[in-house]
């Protein structure tokens, strides 16, 4: 599946978490949203989007570590040695990625620049 379709599905699931329902249920839901607090709905959409970003981030980190783990389980000694060398790089990359996604990297750079 192309990456564009995956991103589109993620956006659809973030905006419409309950899926597509019958028209009467949809009209009742829309009426309750109109009478309810709009900021609560926006907060829930932002929270769902954050959850999706966290899930995609976990998937990216897992994809990063899978080839290294496969190298450790190999019977080839050269491949095991290569996996040991790549472990350090993957660990540093994972830490930087987690810091970037969580906002810690922004805070550290902001502190260095602004003081």
C-alpha positions as CSV (number, residue, x, y, z in Angstrom):
1,X,0.0,0.0,0.0
2,X,1.3,3.4,-0.8
3,X,2.4,5.8,1.9
4,X,-0.2,8.4,0.8
5,X,-3.0,5.9,1.4
6,X,-1.7,5.0,4.8
7,X,-1.5,8.7,5.8
8,X,-5.0,9.3,4.5
9,X,-6.4,6.3,6.5
10,X,-4.6,7.7,9.7
11,X,-6.2,11.1,9.2
12,X,-9.7,9.5,8.6
13,X,-9.4,7.4,11.8
14,X,-8.3,10.4,13.8
15,X,-11.2,12.6,12.6
16,X,-13.9,9.8,12.6
17,X,-13.0,7.4,15.4
18,X,-16.3,5.7,15.5
19,X,-16.4,4.9,11.8
20,X,-19.3,5.5,9.6
21,X,-22.7,4.9,11.2
22,X,-26.3,5.0,10.3
23,X,-27.7,8.4,9.5
24,X,-30.0,8.6,12.5
25,X,-27.1,7.9,14.9
26,X,-25.0,10.4,13.0
27,X,-27.6,13.1,13.3
28,X,-28.0,12.5,17.0
29,X,-24.2,12.6,17.4
30,X,-24.0,15.8,15.4
31,X,-26.8,17.4,17.5
32,X,-25.0,16.5,20.7
33,X,-21.8,18.0,19.3
34,X,-23.6,21.2,18.4
35,X,-25.0,21.6,21.9
36,X,-21.8,20.3,23.6
37,X,-18.5,22.0,24.1
38,X,-16.5,22.4,20.9
39,X,-13.1,22.7,22.7
40,X,-13.7,19.3,24.3
41,X,-14.2,17.8,20.8
42,X,-11.1,19.6,19.5
43,X,-9.1,18.3,22.5
44,X,-10.3,14.7,21.7
45,X,-9.3,15.0,18.1
46,X,-5.9,16.3,19.1
47,X,-5.5,13.5,21.6
48,X,-6.4,10.9,18.9
49,X,-3.9,12.5,16.5
50,X,-1.2,12.4,19.2
51,X,-2.0,8.7,19.9
52,X,-1.7,8.0,16.2
53,X,1.6,9.8,16.0
54,X,2.9,7.8,19.0
55,X,1.8,4.5,17.3
56,X,3.5,5.4,14.0
57,X,6.6,6.5,15.9
58,X,6.7,3.1,17.7
59,X,6.3,1.4,14.4
60,X,9.3,3.4,12.9
61,X,11.5,2.5,15.9
62,X,10.5,-1.2,15.6
63,X,11.4,-1.2,11.9
64,X,14.8,0.3,12.9
65,X,15.5,-2.4,15.4
66,X,14.3,-5.5,13.5
67,X,17.3,-5.9,11.2
68,X,19.7,-5.5,14.2
69,X,17.8,-8.2,16.1
70,X,17.9,-10.5,13.1
71,X,21.6,-10.0,13.0
72,X,22.0,-11.2,16.6
73,X,20.1,-14.4,15.8
74,X,22.2,-15.2,12.8
75,X,24.7,-18.0,12.7
76,X,27.1,-15.9,10.6
77,X,29.7,-14.3,12.9
78,X,30.3,-11.4,10.6
79,X,26.6,-10.6,10.7
80,X,26.6,-10.7,14.5
81,X,29.6,-8.4,14.6
82,X,27.8,-6.0,12.3
83,X,24.7,-6.1,14.5
84,X,26.8,-5.2,17.5
85,X,28.3,-2.2,15.7
86,X,24.9,-1.0,14.4
87,X,23.3,-1.3,17.9
88,X,25.1,1.8,19.1
89,X,23.9,3.8,16.1
90,X,20.4,2.5,16.5
91,X,20.3,3.4,20.2
92,X,21.5,6.9,19.5
93,X,19.0,7.3,16.7
94,X,16.2,6.0,18.9
95,X,17.0,8.4,21.7
96,X,17.1,11.4,19.3
97,X,13.9,10.3,17.7
98,X,12.0,9.9,21.0
99,X,13.4,13.3,22.1
100,X,12.3,14.9,18.9
101,X,8.8,13.4,19.0
102,X,8.2,14.2,22.7
103,X,9.5,17.8,22.4
104,X,12.4,17.4,24.7
105,X,14.8,18.2,21.8
106,X,13.0,21.4,21.1
107,X,13.2,22.4,24.8
108,X,16.9,21.7,25.0
109,X,17.7,23.6,21.8
110,X,15.5,26.5,22.9
111,X,17.3,26.6,26.3
112,X,20.7,26.6,24.5
113,X,19.7,29.4,22.1
114,X,17.6,31.6,24.4
115,X,19.4,30.8,27.7
